[in-house]
Amino acid sequence: MSMTYHQARELIALSAEHDGDPTPEMVEATNVIVDQTRINKQSDAYLSKTDWIAAKYTDEVVINQITTDADFKAKYADVLTKRQQARDAIVK
């Protein structure tokens, strides 16, 4: 069985008053939540670490117009792609 983060949260919430040993589903749900929490923290940290790119874009493209949008995105494609991947990986 493979469950989503939201399914795992629902299962844990429903299991809050469960007595006895955890069921295999409860263990899986806990693992899903722990894994996603780790991914969220790593992604948030990467986004925070690379927030400078937004200020650089504003300075170079919007305010000073020393580079074009296309040139900026080409130059920083790797960082911009990784930032989008980090945003996509976050589940709340």
matplotlib code that plots the C-alpha trace (Angstrom):
import matplotlib.pyplot as plt

x = [0.0, 1.3, -0.4, -0.1, 0.9, -2.7, -4.0, -1.3, -2.3, -6.0, -5.1, -3.0, -5.8, -8.4, -6.0, -5.4, -7.4, -6.1, -5.1, -2.4, 0.3, 0.3, -1.1, 1.0, -1.0, -0.2, 3.5, 3.4, 1.5, 4.0, 6.9, 5.2, 4.7, 8.3, 9.7, 7.5, 8.4, 12.1, 11.5, 9.6, 12.4, 15.1, 13.1, 12.3, 16.0, 17.0, 14.4, 15.7, 19.3, 18.5, 16.1, 18.9, 17.9, 14.6, 16.5, 19.1, 16.3, 14.6, 17.8, 19.2, 16.0, 13.3, 15.0, 18.3, 17.3, 20.9, 19.8, 16.7, 14.3, 15.4, 19.1, 18.7, 16.6, 19.2, 22.1, 20.4, 18.4, 19.9, 19.0, 15.5, 14.8, 15.9, 13.8, 10.8, 11.5, 11.8, 8.5, 6.8, 8.2, 6.6, 3.4, 1.5]
y = [0.0, 3.4, 6.4, 10.1, 12.6, 13.7, 10.2, 9.5, 12.5, 11.5, 7.9, 9.1, 11.5, 8.7, 6.5, 8.9, 6.9, 3.5, 1.2, -1.4, -1.9, 0.3, -1.3, -1.7, 1.2, 3.4, 2.6, 3.4, 6.6, 7.7, 7.0, 8.9, 11.9, 11.8, 11.5, 14.4, 16.6, 16.0, 16.9, 20.0, 21.2, 20.5, 22.3, 25.3, 25.5, 25.5, 28.2, 30.3, 29.8, 30.9, 33.8, 36.1, 35.2, 37.1, 40.3, 39.8, 39.4, 42.6, 44.6, 43.3, 42.9, 45.1, 48.1, 48.5, 46.7, 45.5, 42.1, 40.7, 38.3, 35.5, 36.1, 36.1, 32.9, 31.2, 32.3, 31.1, 28.2, 25.6, 27.6, 28.5, 24.9, 23.6, 26.3, 25.2, 21.5, 22.5, 24.3, 21.4, 19.0, 20.8, 19.3, 21.0]
z = [0.0, -0.9, 0.7, 0.1, 2.8, 3.2, 3.5, 6.1, 8.1, 8.0, 9.1, 12.0, 13.1, 12.9, 14.9, 17.7, 20.2, 19.0, 21.9, 21.5, 19.0, 15.9, 12.8, 9.6, 8.1, 11.1, 10.8, 7.0, 7.7, 10.3, 7.8, 5.1, 7.4, 8.6, 5.1, 3.8, 6.8, 6.0, 2.3, 3.3, 5.6, 3.0, 0.3, 2.6, 3.4, -0.2, -1.1, 1.8, 0.8, -2.8, -2.2, -3.4, -6.9, -6.6, -5.5, -8.2, -10.8, -9.6, -9.7, -13.0, -15.1, -13.6, -12.0, -13.9, -17.0, -17.6, -18.8, -20.3, -18.7, -21.2, -20.6, -16.8, -16.9, -19.2, -17.0, -13.8, -15.2, -12.8, -9.7, -11.0, -12.0, -8.6, -6.8, -8.7, -7.9, -4.2, -4.3, -6.1, -3.4, -0.5, 0.7, 3.6]

ax = plt.figure().add_subplot(projection="3d")
ax.plot(x, y, z, "-o")
ax.set_aspect("equal")
plt.show()
